[in-house]
Amino acid sequence: MYNNLDILVPYSWRHPDLQDGATMHELACRCGGLDVNSRYAYLLLAHHFRHTCLLGAVGGKTVGFVSGYWIPGSRSELFVWQIGVDPAWRIRGVAGSMLRELIRRLDKKPCFIQATVGRSNQASRRLFAGLARHLGCRLTEGVGYKEELFAPETHEAEETIRLGPMPRI
């Protein structure tokens, strides 16, 4: 549980460096509920996609990350791949703050933000609905990746969530 003072915690935000790939991987493992990718994938995100990823820290300790990339062939649509927040720091607005800060820091502002989210992932659905309200744009849902595409793994279908068009932010 937290009180209103927790919301005033001084977060620091920064783009990851190559060395942060391991930290992102470890945090993804601790989060529970995230599809944990290989450590190598997080190294690539931190190195090749660092300008579309962001780390959140409190007192020098990483408490969250958001990873994203420009959809290939488009410099106007940002895909948000994963958002991980340390379980001890959830329900404090960290994920929403990181997303807003990432958008603020982008050299070019996106016209649309896209993500895929499972039907059961209500926390992510609330996060993106709140971001759409904050940005004053529409949120639409569509077909993403059906369950059978994940075979032989058992994985819930992922629906596409799309925010936009963005106002001038």
C-alpha positions as CSV (number, residue, x, y, z in Angstrom):
1,M,0.0,0.0,0.0
2,Y,1.1,3.5,-0.5
3,N,0.1,7.0,0.5
4,N,-0.2,10.2,-1.5
5,L,3.5,11.1,-0.7
6,D,4.7,8.2,-2.8
7,I,3.4,9.9,-5.9
8,L,5.9,12.8,-5.2
9,V,8.9,10.4,-5.3
10,P,11.6,12.0,-7.5
11,Y,12.0,9.6,-10.4
12,S,14.9,10.0,-12.8
13,W,14.5,9.1,-16.4
14,R,17.1,8.2,-19.0
15,H,17.6,6.3,-22.2
16,P,19.4,2.9,-21.6
17,D,23.0,2.2,-22.5
18,L,24.3,-1.2,-23.7
19,Q,25.1,-2.2,-20.1
20,D,21.4,-1.7,-19.1
21,G,20.2,-4.6,-21.3
22,A,21.0,-7.0,-18.4
23,T,19.1,-4.8,-16.0
24,M,16.1,-4.7,-18.3
25,H,16.1,-8.5,-18.6
26,E,16.3,-9.0,-14.8
27,L,13.5,-6.5,-14.3
28,A,11.4,-8.3,-16.9
29,C,12.0,-11.6,-15.0
30,R,10.9,-10.0,-11.7
31,C,7.8,-8.4,-13.2
32,G,5.7,-11.5,-13.7
33,G,3.2,-11.5,-16.5
34,L,5.7,-10.2,-19.1
35,D,6.9,-12.4,-21.9
36,V,10.5,-12.5,-20.9
37,N,12.8,-12.4,-24.0
38,S,16.4,-13.5,-24.1
39,R,19.1,-11.3,-22.4
40,Y,20.4,-10.7,-26.0
41,A,17.1,-9.1,-27.0
42,Y,17.3,-6.6,-24.2
43,L,20.9,-5.9,-25.1
44,L,19.7,-5.1,-28.6
45,L,16.9,-2.9,-27.3
46,A,19.3,-1.0,-25.0
47,H,21.8,-0.6,-27.8
48,H,20.1,-0.3,-31.1
49,F,16.7,1.1,-29.9
50,R,17.9,3.2,-27.0
51,H,16.2,6.4,-28.2
52,T,12.8,4.7,-28.1
53,C,13.4,3.0,-24.8
54,L,13.5,4.6,-21.3
55,L,14.5,3.6,-17.8
56,G,12.9,4.9,-14.6
57,A,15.0,5.0,-11.4
58,V,14.6,6.1,-7.8
59,G,17.8,6.7,-5.8
60,G,19.9,5.1,-8.6
61,K,17.8,1.9,-8.6
62,T,16.0,1.0,-11.8
63,V,12.3,0.5,-11.0
64,G,10.9,0.4,-14.5
65,F,11.5,0.3,-18.2
66,V,9.6,0.9,-21.4
67,S,10.9,-0.6,-24.7
68,G,9.7,0.5,-28.1
69,Y,10.7,1.1,-31.7
70,W,9.5,2.9,-34.8
71,I,7.4,0.5,-36.9
72,P,9.5,-0.5,-39.9
73,G,8.8,1.7,-42.8
74,S,7.1,4.4,-40.6
75,R,8.7,7.2,-38.7
76,S,5.3,8.3,-37.5
77,E,4.1,5.2,-35.6
78,L,5.8,4.1,-32.4
79,F,5.3,0.5,-31.2
80,V,5.5,0.1,-27.5
81,W,6.8,-3.4,-27.0
82,Q,7.1,-3.9,-23.2
83,I,6.6,-1.9,-20.1
84,G,8.0,-3.4,-16.9
85,V,7.6,-2.0,-13.4
86,D,9.2,-3.5,-10.3
87,P,6.4,-5.1,-8.3
88,A,7.3,-2.9,-5.3
89,W,6.7,0.2,-7.4
90,R,3.4,-0.6,-9.0
91,I,0.3,1.5,-8.7
92,R,2.3,4.6,-8.3
93,G,2.0,5.9,-11.8
94,V,5.5,4.8,-12.9
95,A,4.4,3.2,-16.2
96,G,2.3,6.2,-17.3
97,S,5.0,8.6,-16.3
98,M,7.6,6.6,-18.3
99,L,5.4,6.5,-21.4
100,R,4.7,10.3,-21.3
101,E,8.4,11.0,-20.7
102,L,9.5,8.8,-23.6
103,I,7.0,10.6,-25.9
104,R,8.3,13.9,-24.7
105,R,11.9,12.9,-25.4
106,L,11.4,11.6,-28.9
107,D,13.1,13.7,-31.6
108,K,10.1,13.3,-33.8
109,K,6.6,13.0,-32.2
110,P,4.6,10.0,-33.3
111,C,1.2,10.4,-35.1
112,F,0.2,7.0,-33.6
113,I,1.2,4.8,-30.7
114,Q,0.6,1.1,-31.1
115,A,0.9,-1.9,-28.8
116,T,-0.4,-5.5,-28.6
117,V,-2.1,-6.5,-25.4
118,G,-3.8,-9.7,-24.3
119,R,-7.5,-9.5,-23.3
120,S,-6.7,-10.5,-19.7
121,N,-4.1,-7.8,-19.3
122,Q,-6.4,-5.2,-17.7
123,A,-3.5,-3.2,-16.2
124,S,-2.1,-2.5,-19.7
125,R,-5.5,-1.7,-21.1
126,R,-6.1,0.8,-18.3
127,L,-2.6,2.3,-18.9
128,F,-3.2,2.9,-22.6
129,A,-6.7,4.2,-22.0
130,G,-5.3,6.6,-19.5
131,L,-2.6,7.7,-21.9
132,A,-5.2,8.3,-24.6
133,R,-7.2,10.5,-22.2
134,H,-4.1,12.4,-21.1
135,L,-3.0,13.0,-24.8
136,G,-6.6,13.8,-25.9
137,C,-6.7,11.2,-28.6
138,R,-8.7,8.1,-29.6
139,L,-7.9,4.5,-28.6
140,T,-9.0,1.8,-31.1
141,E,-8.6,-2.0,-30.9
142,G,-8.1,-4.4,-33.7
143,V,-6.8,-7.8,-34.6
144,G,-3.3,-8.5,-33.5
145,Y,-1.8,-11.9,-33.2
146,K,-4.1,-14.9,-32.8
147,E,-3.4,-17.7,-30.4
148,E,-2.5,-20.2,-33.1
149,L,0.4,-18.0,-34.2
150,F,2.2,-18.7,-30.9
151,A,2.0,-22.5,-31.3
152,P,3.4,-24.7,-30.0
153,E,3.5,-22.4,-27.0
154,T,0.2,-21.7,-25.2
155,H,-0.2,-17.9,-25.4
156,E,-3.3,-15.7,-25.2
157,A,-4.1,-13.8,-28.4
158,E,-2.7,-10.3,-28.5
159,E,-5.0,-7.5,-29.7
160,T,-3.7,-4.4,-31.3
161,I,-4.3,-1.2,-29.4
162,R,-3.7,2.1,-31.3
163,L,-3.7,5.6,-30.0
164,G,-4.0,8.6,-32.3
165,P,-3.8,10.6,-34.2
166,M,-1.8,12.5,-31.6
167,P,-2.5,16.2,-31.0
168,R,0.6,18.4,-31.3
169,I,2.5,17.2,-28.2
